[in-house]
Amino acid sequence: MDRSQKEELVASLHQTFAETNLVIVTQQSGMTVAEVSDLRRKMRDAGASYKVTKNRLTRLALEGTKFEALKELFTGPTAVAVSADPVAAAKVCVSFAKGNEKLIIVGGAMGETKLDAQAIQALATLPSLDQLRGKLIGVLQAPATKVAGVVQAPAAQLARVFSAYGSQGEAA
């Protein structure tokens, strides 16, 4: 890799760090190409990305971003998982690490808040952004549904009373 390629990689990583909300630093020594490809596919499906990076270049890319405090985590065979959704990358990393002991979550950051491995595991248990949106819509629609049920109830009761009188009249 020549100097211009390194500069492009640093610029690309810097832009990625500027646009993302969550960065997770992992160590993945001994993972096969198939395992890394599987992890990348799962990340893509969740709306996140996973990239093996050079530590020195990544430290340069972190300068001037909100994730600058993560520089010390980049030692050994590291990779970064990033996502705009604050939960997506954490969910995939934690679930993949449970099934593969070669992937170790070192730490990360959400915005300017630095997270350790336990905090990332706790973050993975939270509902995703889409699930939260669904719950919020359900809460907003519930009162309207209840109001419609209350408004319709007297009419339904009145219809049952007429029906009862009608059946009494036919029986007589």
N, C-alpha and C positions, 0 to 999 in steps of 0.2 A: 504494500500500500504506500503510494507516494504522498508527498506533502499536500497536494491539492485534494486528493481523495480524503485525507484525514481532516482537512479543513471543511470539506463538504459534510462529512459525517458529524463533526462537532456542531456545525450549523444546523443540521437536520435534528440532532438530538436536542439542541438548545430550543429549537422551535417546538418540538414535541413536549418538552418540559414546561414551556410557557403556556401551552394550550391544554394541558391535562390537569385534573384535580387530584389524582392519586398516583403515587409511585411506590412500587414495592420492589425491594432489592432482595434477590435470591442468590443462593449458591447452588450450583447444579453439577457437581463433580461426578463423573461416572455415568451420566445419562446418555443413552444411545440416541442416534439421529431419529429413530422412530418415536422415541419417547418425547423428545423435544418437539418434533413435528406434531404429535398428538396434543401436546400442551399448547402449542401455537394455534392449532385449529380450534381448541376449546376456548381460548382467549378471543379469537376472532368471532366465534359464535356469540360470545357474551358482550361484544362491543369493546374489547380491550386488545392490547397487543403485548407481545413478549419478545424481547430482543436480547441476545447475547452481545455484550459490549466489551470494549477494551477499557480497563479501569482508568488509565491516564486520560484518555479522550473523554470519557464520561465525566470525570472530575472537571475537565475544562468546560464541557457543555453545561454543567450545573452552575457555573459562575454567573451571577446576576439573575438567577431564577429564585422562586420561592422555595425550591428544594435544595438550596445550597448547603444546608446543614447535613445532608446525606453523604457528603464527600468521604467521611471517615469509614463508611460501610463498604466502600469499593476496594476490597482486598481479596485476592484469590479468584477462582473462576466464578464470576458474577454475571447476572443477567437482570434486566429490569422489566417489570410488568407495569404498564400504564393504562389508565382509563379515564375518560371524562366522567363516567358514573362513579361516584365514590365507593361503590360496593362491588362492582362487577369483577374487577381484577382480583380483589381480596377473596371473593367466593371461589373463583377458579383456582387460584394458587393454593388456598387451604385445602380444598377438596382433592386437588392433584397430589399435594404433599402427604395427605393421609394414605393414599394408595401407592406412593412411591417415595421411599425414604432417601432417595438420592437428591431430591429437591428440598432445600432447607430455606425457610423464610428468615432472612437476617433482620429486616426492619423495613421502614418506609416512611412516607409522609403523606398527609392529606392536607393540602394547602401548605401553610407554614407550620403545621403541627407535626412534630416528629413522632413516629409510632414505633414501638418495639414489636416483636413477633406475637406476643400475647394480645396486644391491641389490634393487630391485623386479624388475628383469629376472632376476636370479639366483633370486629367490623364485618367479618364474613357472615356472622349470624344475623345481621340486620337485613330487613327486606330490601329488595332492589328498588330503584327509582320507579320503575313501571308498576311494581306491586304497591308502592306507596300511593302512586297516582290512582290506581284502581280503588284502594281503600278510601281515599279522599272523595272520589266521585261517588262511591257507595254511601258515604256519610252525608254528602250533599243531597243525594237523591232520596234518602230515607224519609226526611220530613215531608217532601212532596208526595211520596207514596202513601204515607200515613194520612195526610190531609185528604187525598183523593179517596181513601178508604172510608174516612169519617163522613165525608160529604155524600158518598154513595150509600152509606149504611141506612139512613132514614128512608130513602127511596126503596131499598131492598126490603126493609121491614114493612113498609106500606104495601108493596106488591105481595108479600106473604099474607098479610091480613086480608087483602082483597081475594087472594086465591083461597084462603080458608073459608071466607064467607061464600065464595062462589061454589066451593065443594059442598058446603052445608045446604045451600039453596038447591043444588042438584039432587042431593040425597033426600030432601023433603018432598 
